[in-house]
Each structure stands twice: as structure tokens, then as C-alpha cells.
């Protein structure tokens, strides 16, 4: 039997999580604000940056290029898939973060309440160990593993999303055009900025997703100068969902191009030719309406597997400076739009 204050705490955590899990912008900013209060929880900043990228992927579906390559139905289903995954991770992870914060305020570990928040049994000893030794890296590895296992059956192996998204053109296009970059922008110095990050391949494979999560953590937290610059950028640039947030010399949240006109490639090394319109990248609130989600299926992934999760971190020593590669992916996407439109117009 729990004390009344613990019953109230569980109820408050559920309500607070729900109130912040409205859309990609609200949950992305909630991760950042939490990290500012609790910088020892490295995963929260990592989640903030990855969630920013999810928002950019969502608005790309209504931006300059993808509406010219994909049908409206494909784009709608793809958004639903991105949004559902973003929502699921937040509703599972954020209650854990709030319970840890409540434990700090109470000066007493309250992790016996994780079960009442439907958190996997995998995470319960992890949080207790973190309370004792404060190993931020190990906690981050565990949260990465937990969240990727959490969404595995609920969205990646979900029959509906397999049929409507994962087996469709919209998903295959990402790998073909190298659109799967996770970007970590940094503070701009003069007219230049460093872009860190990595590219995601084989998203449907659980171990590949876990590995990319570990790699992103290494890129973000093992280089103090980069971490400081990324965090400064994140706190200064409130997330809107538009790619204008990080490169306003290239992207705009107000459409400048004329609909229906043949699109000519005019991007080279992430610079626009003089006099040509910027690339349209709308804000999230303008691109998509809010979705009311169905509650997720309740079961513990850890009790359904014999695998022993690998909590060993991955260290990335090079290859994380990706500005040139990312710029090439934009050029390829622009060219794909041009080629499709040009062939169509000639018929």
C-alpha cells in the first residue's frame, strides 16, 4: 500500500506528461527544459536533439521537395508514423525523468513507483544504480536500449505501419537519397557553422537503431567544446520544426517559390545562387494539426526477450563532421525534384 503522497505523485506525473506530450514542439522543448534543470541526465539533451530532427522530418513532408515526389496519402501516413514514434518515446521516458526529479526533491529514491508508470522492469535496477553512483553514461545507454525496444513492436513491427509506411516509396526514398541525417547544429560563428551528426541506415533493425543512439551520444557528450556549442544553439533557437531554425540563409518558413513552376536546381555546397528563392520549410504548427493518440499496448518488452542488453558505450572518433555530406543530400533531393518535374512536363 502506497502513501497518499505517492499515489498523488504518480497521478501528477501522468498528467504532467500528458500535458507536455501534445506535439513534437512541446515534447522537444520539455526535454530541453528538463536537461537545464537536471544536467546529469544526459539522455534528455540527446532526446531533445533527436526530437528536433523528427520535427524537421515531419515538416519536410509539407516543405519544398517531398510534396513534389510523394503523394499526399504517402506523406500523411509517414507523418503519422513519425508522430506516433515521437509520442510513444516521450510518454514512456518522461515519467521516468519526472520520477527521478521528484526523488531528488524528496531526497529519497522513489523508483518502486516505476511499475505504476508502466515502465519496463529493465529500467528499475538501472535507476536505482544511477541513484547510487551517478553514472550518466550507463543510464543513457540503458534509456537508449529501453526506448528502442519499447517502440520495436508498437511501431516498427506494427502491421499497419509496415503496410502504409515501411514498405512504401516514402521510406525507401530516405536511403536512396541519403535523407536520414541526424543533425546537431552548433552556434554560428560569422557566416559559418559546424554541423555534427550521423546518418541512419536500416532503421527497421533494432540493433542498428541502438548503435546509432550510442554513436549520437558519443558525438554529443564526448567533445566538451562541441557540447557547449550545441547546447548554446539549442537554448538560443527555440524549436519550431522549420529547418530555418539552423540555416536561415538557406531555408524559410514562408513560401517564396511559385507553385507549379519548373523547379531548377540552384543549390551548391549549401548556398543558393543569387536571386533565387529560399527552400520552403514550414513550422510544425503550420504544417500539421495535432493528433490525439490511442493509448499504447501495455506489456514489458524485457520479459519477452532472452537477450542481455549491451550497456557498453560506442565512441565515435571521426566522421561526425557531416556538413558537406548533408549538403550533398540536399543537392540530390533538389535534382530528384527537377528530374521528375522535367520529365513530366515534357510528356
N, C-alpha and C positions, 0 to 999 in steps of 0.2 A: 504494500500500500504506500503510495507516494504522499508526501506532504502536500497540502493545498498549494503552496507557493510553486512546487514543481509542476503540478497539474496546470497551473496558470501560465508557467513559463513555456511549457510545450504548446499550449494554445496560442500564446503570443508569438512564438517562433513561426508557427504555421501561418498565422495571419500576416505577420511581417513579410515572410517570404512571398506569400500570395500578392501582397500589395506592391512588391517590387518586381514581380515576375510578369509585368504587363506586356512588354515588348522588348526587342533587342536593345533599345536605348536605355530603358530603365534598369534592366538587369546588368548591362555592361557598366553603367555608372555606379551601380550598387557594389560591384566587385571592386572598383577603384576606391570608393569611399571606405570600404571595409579595410582595404590594404593600408590606407592612410592612417586608420585607427590602430591597425594590428600588423605592422610591417614584418613581423616574424612569420606571418602566414604567406609565404612566397606564392603559393598556388593562386591566391586571389588576384595578384597582379598579372600572373600568367593568364588566368582566365579572362581578365579584363582585356588583354591584348588580343587573345584568340577570339573573344566575343566581338571585338571591333571588326575583325576580319570577317566574321559571319555576317555582320551587318552590311559590310561592303559587298559581300556576295549577294545578299538579298536585294540591295538597290541596283546592282549591276543588271538584274533581271528586268528593270524598268529604265535602264540607262541608255547610252548612245548605241551600243553594239548588239547586245543579245536579243533585243526585240526584232532585229533585222535577220537574225539567224534561227530563232526558235519560235514556235507557235505560242500563242497566249496560253493554251492549255498546258503545254510543257513548262512554261515559266511559272504558272500558278502552282502546279504540283511541286515543282522544285522549291519554290518559296515555302510551301507547307512543310516540306521535308527539313529544310534549313531551320525554320522557325520551331518545329517540334523538337528537334535535337537540342537547340539552344535553350528552349524552355525546360526540357527534361533535365538537363545537367544542372541548371540553376535550382530547380525545385528539389533536387536530391542533395546538392552540395551546400547550398546556402544555409539550410537549417543546421548543418554541422558547424559552419563558421559561426553562426549566431550562438550556438550552444557553447562553443569554446569561449566566446566573448563573455557570455553570462558566467561561465566558470571563473574567468579572470576577475570579474566584478565581485563574485561570491567568495573568491579566494579558496575555492574548493572544487575539485573535478566533479562534473555532473554528467559524465559520459554514459552512465547507466540509462540515461534518458534517450540515447540514440535509437534504441529499439522502438520507442514510442514515436519516433520520427521516421520510421521505416527505413533506417539506414542499414546497409549491409553489415553482417557480423564481421566481415573482413576489416572494417574500419574501427571497430570498437577497441581492440587492443592497440591499434596504431595511435589513436588519440590519447589513450592512457600513457603510452610510452612517450609521446611527444610532450605531454604534461610534465613528465619526469625529467626528460633530458633536453627538450627544446631543439631537437634535430629537424630543422626546417626542410632540409633536402629530402630526408627519408619520408617525411609527411607528404611532401609534394609528389614524390614517386608513387606513394600509396593512393593519393587522390587522383592522379592521372590514371592509374590502373583501375580504380574503382569506377570512375565516371565513364571510361570507355567500355568496361564490362556492363555497366548499367544501361547504356544505350544500345548495346550489341543486339539483343533480342527485341528490344522495344522499338527500334527504328531501323537499324542496319539490316537485320534479318526479318523485318516485318514484311509480310507478303504484299500488302497494299503498296508500300513504298518501293519494294522490289519491282513490282509491275509498272508503277507510274513514274518512277524516277531512275532507279539504279540500272534498269535495262533499257533506258531511253537515250536519245541523242544528247539531251542536255547534260547528262552526266558524263558520257563518253567524250563530249567536246572539251571538257576540262583538261583531260590528259592529253588530247590531241594538240591543243593549243597552249599547253602549259599555263593554265589559268589558276592552278591550285596553290598559289603562293600565300604563305602566312607572313605578313609584313609587320615589322617593328620599326616604325618611323622614329627619327631622332630629332632633337632640336635643330632648327635650321641655322646655319652659320653663313651669313652673307647670302649669296644666291645658290648655295649648295647645301645638300644634306646627305647624311649617310642613311642607307636603308639596309637594315638587317632582317634576317628571317630564313625561311626554308621553304621547300616545295613539298607538297603532299602527293604521294602516289599510292595507288591501291588502297583507297580509303575503306573499302569493304573488308579489308583484312585487319582483324583486331590487333594482332601483334605489331603491324605496321603503324597503326594509329598510336599505340602506346609508345613505340620508339620515337615517332615524330614529336610526341608530347615531351618526352625526356630530352630530345635534342633542342626543342624550343626553350625548355627551362635552362639548359646549359647556355644557350646563346644569350638569354635574358639576364641570368644571375651570376655567371662566372666571369664577367668582364665588367668590373665596377664602373668604369668610365662610360661604357655603353648603357649600363643600367641607369645611371644618373641622368643621362641624356634622354633616354626613352621615357623614364618616369616624368621628367620635366615636361616633355612634349605632351604626354598623356594628361597631366594636370592642367596644362595651359589650353589644350584643344579639346573642348567638350565634344563627346561623341555625338554625331548627327546621323551617321550612316552614309553620308556622302564622302566620296574619295577626295573631295575638295578639302577635307579636314587635314590631309597631309601634303597635298600638292595642289595648291590653288592656282599655280601658274599653268596647270595642265587640265584640271577638272573644274567644272562649275555646276552648281545646283540649280541654275536657271538655263533652260534650253536656249542655245544660240544658233544651232543649225536649223535649216528649213526642212520640215518633214517631207519625205518623198523625193528629195533631190539626191542624185547620184553621189554617194559618199566617196570622195577621193582620199587615199591615204596621205596624211600630212604630218606624220609623227616620225621623228628620227632622234634616237637616244633621249627619249622623254622630253623633247622640246617640240613645240608647234612652229610651223612655218609662219612667217609674219602675215598678219591679216586674216588668218583662218580661225574659225570658232573653236572654243574650248570643248573638251569632251564632256557630254552631259552625264552627271552623276547625281541623281536627286537625293534629298534627305529621306530618311526612313519614313517619317510621318506623312510625307507627301506621296511616297511610292506605294505603301501598303497599309491596309486597315489592320487594326488589332484583331487577334484571333482568340476566341475562348476555347481553351483546351479541355479535352476529356481527361479525367484522372488516369494516371498510368497504372498498368497491371502491377500488383504488389507481390513480389517474390524476391528471394535473396539469391543473386547470381552465384555467390560464393559457396552456397550449399549445393549448387548444381554442377560443380566442376571439381575435377581431381587435380587440376593444375596448381602448382605452387607459384604464386606471383613473384616476379623478379623485381626486387626493390633497388637493384643496383642502378645508379645514375649512368647516363651517357654523356661523355664530354666531347664537345664539338670544338676543334682547334682551328679549323679554317672552312672556307666555303659559305660562311654566313653573311658575307657582304654581297648582297644579291641585286643591287640597283640595276646593273647592266642587264642581267638576265631577266629581271622583271620588265624592264623597258622593252626588251625584245619580244616578250609575250604580248605586250600592248600593241606593238607593231604588227605581229602576226594576226591578232584579233582584228585590227583595223583592215588589214589586207584581206582577210577572210570575208569581211562585210563587203568590201569593194568588189571582190571577185564574184560573190553571189549576186550582188545587185547588177553588176555589169553584164553578166551572162543572162540574167533575167530580162534586162532592158533590151538586149539585142534580139530577143525572140519575138 
